[in-house]
Amino acid sequence: MNELIQWLADGWGYLVLLIGALGVIWGAVKMVKEAYEPFRKKKEKRTEQDNTVNERLDQLEEHDKIDMGRFDSIDKELSVIKQDVNERLDKQDRTNQATMSALIAIINHMIDGNGIAGLKESRDELLRYIINK
């Protein structure tokens, strides 16, 4: 019976030791967890901010695509307008050339009194230009 009492006494000691060890381990885990908590919260907050930034970036990229489409359509319209302006400038250039050649023929006729053939040629050129215009 003495042995039984001795064994129970030793068992209680081991049980108390085990419970104490578990309490120390639990306390250490709790301290580590509490020490890590602010970093976890910062990480969560940072993740939320990253998600917000990513959403805003997606919106900006969508707006950018829309704007690029608008710029492309404006560019097409401008190229048509530019082509029209160039055609008009070319017509104006031809008109100026025809007018200048007629003026030169008139000046030549006024200087030497001759050059009727040049005047007729300038007249015909002006008429062709006006008719073709």
C-alpha positions in Angstrom: 0.0 0.0 0.0 2.9 2.2 0.7 4.0 1.8 -2.8 0.6 2.8 -4.1 0.7 6.0 -2.0 4.3 6.6 -3.2 3.3 6.1 -6.8 0.3 8.4 -6.5 2.4 11.1 -4.8 4.9 10.8 -7.6 2.1 10.8 -10.2 0.7 14.0 -8.7 4.0 15.6 -8.9 4.4 14.6 -12.5 0.9 15.8 -13.2 1.5 19.1 -11.6 4.8 19.4 -13.5 3.0 18.6 -16.8 0.2 21.1 -16.1 2.8 23.7 -15.2 4.8 23.0 -18.4 1.7 23.3 -20.5 0.8 26.6 -18.7 4.3 28.0 -19.5 4.1 26.9 -23.1 0.6 28.3 -23.4 1.9 31.6 -22.0 4.8 31.7 -24.4 2.6 31.0 -27.4 0.2 33.8 -26.2 3.1 36.3 -25.9 4.4 35.5 -29.3 0.9 35.8 -30.8 0.4 39.1 -29.1 3.8 40.4 -30.2 2.9 39.3 -33.8 -0.6 40.8 -33.8 0.4 44.4 -34.7 2.4 43.1 -37.7 -0.6 41.0 -38.8 -2.9 44.0 -38.6 -0.5 46.1 -40.6 -0.2 43.4 -43.2 -4.1 43.2 -43.4 -4.3 47.0 -43.7 -1.6 47.0 -46.3 -3.4 44.3 -48.2 -6.6 46.4 -48.1 -4.7 49.4 -49.4 -3.1 47.4 -52.1 -6.5 46.1 -53.2 -7.8 49.7 -53.2 -4.8 50.8 -55.3 -5.3 47.9 -57.7 -9.0 48.7 -58.1 -8.1 52.4 -58.8 -5.4 51.3 -61.2 -7.9 49.1 -63.1 -10.3 52.0 -63.3 -7.6 54.3 -64.6 -6.5 51.7 -67.2 -10.2 51.4 -68.3 -10.4 55.2 -68.6 -7.1 55.2 -70.5 -8.4 52.7 -73.0 -11.5 54.9 -73.5 -9.4 58.0 -74.0 -7.1 56.2 -76.4 -10.1 55.2 -78.5 -11.2 58.8 -78.5 -7.7 59.9 -79.5 -7.7 57.4 -82.3 -11.0 58.7 -83.6 -9.8 62.3 -83.4 -6.6 61.3 -85.1 -8.6 59.8 -88.0 -10.8 62.9 -88.2 -7.7 65.1 -88.2 -6.1 63.1 -91.0 -9.2 63.5 -93.1 -9.2 67.3 -92.4 -5.4 67.5 -93.1 -5.9 65.7 -96.4 -8.7 68.1 -97.3 -6.6 71.1 -96.4 -3.7 69.8 -98.4 -5.9 69.3 -101.4 -7.2 72.9 -101.1 -3.7 74.2 -100.7 -2.7 72.3 -103.9 -5.6 73.8 -105.8 -4.7 77.3 -104.5 -1.1 76.7 -105.6 -2.2 75.8 -109.1 -4.5 78.9 -109.2 -1.6 81.1 -108.1 0.6 79.6 -110.8 -1.9 80.1 -113.5 -2.5 83.7 -112.4 1.2 84.4 -112.2 1.8 83.1 -115.7 -1.0 85.2 -117.0 0.4 88.3 -115.3 3.8 87.6 -116.7 2.4 87.3 -120.2 0.5 90.7 -119.7 3.7 92.4 -118.4 5.7 91.0 -121.4 3.0 92.3 -123.8 3.0 95.7 -122.1 6.8 96.0 -122.3 7.4 95.0 -125.9 3.9 95.4 -127.4 4.2 91.9 -128.8 3.7 88.6 -127.2 0.1 88.1 -128.4 0.9 84.4 -128.7 2.0 84.4 -125.1 -1.2 86.2 -124.1 -3.3 83.6 -126.0 -1.4 80.8 -124.5 -1.9 82.2 -120.9 -5.6 82.8 -121.7 -6.1 79.2 -122.8 -4.2 77.9 -119.8 -6.4 80.0 -117.5 -9.6 78.8 -119.3 -8.5 75.2 -119.0 -7.8 75.6 -115.3 -11.1 77.4 -114.6 -13.1 74.8 -116.6 -11.3 71.9 -114.9 -11.7 73.4 -111.5 
